[in-house]
Amino acid sequence: MANRADNLKRRTDEDHVGAGHNYMPEACMSVSGKGDADRELLYHTDYVDIIFDKPNNLLHVCWRRSVKSHEYRDGIEETGRHLLRLDVGKLLVNNQRMGVLTMDDQGWLAKISIEVISKSHLKYLAIVSSTDALQQMTNEVLDKRVKVKAPPFITQYFLSEEDALEWLVAA
């Protein structure tokens, strides 16, 4: 089994110098309306980017491709850490490229979501989903499962990041 660290591509200090502090991954450029200076890249791999949108005080998670279970769990754990550390109340998750979760990952996600959301101040969750009916159904089932045991928060589903961001900014 490959070492987990071998599967992760984290940004190094050299990457930040080469790309500049305002580096924004191409896959997540569509919501950069206020400019990259207002957005901080917190975590970057070949499969997920986590960005802090400072002016809107929101966390933006962008899945870059279909993921394996360990990659998905890594990205979600990293999202949870930043959600709690930054104490944001708004979360935008772009699942368009992610694919559909396994049953094991769905159960794991429900459990960790309840734990993290219970410790956070999350009030608004915008999910950008693909047009895949199975992915949409999975998102909705998980949302209902989490809301039974977590503090109240509002979830909306979108087909574009622009619409999701517009809703979160207005919330």
ABEGO torsion letter per residue (X at the ends): XBBAAAABBBBBAAAAAAAEAABBBAAAAAAAAAEAAABBBABBBAABBBBBBAAAGBBBBBBABBBBAAAAAAAAAAAAAAAAAAGBABBBBBAAAAEBBBAAAAAAAAAAAAAAAAABABABBBBBBBABAAAAAAAAAAAAAAAAABBBBBBBBBABAAAAAAAAAAX
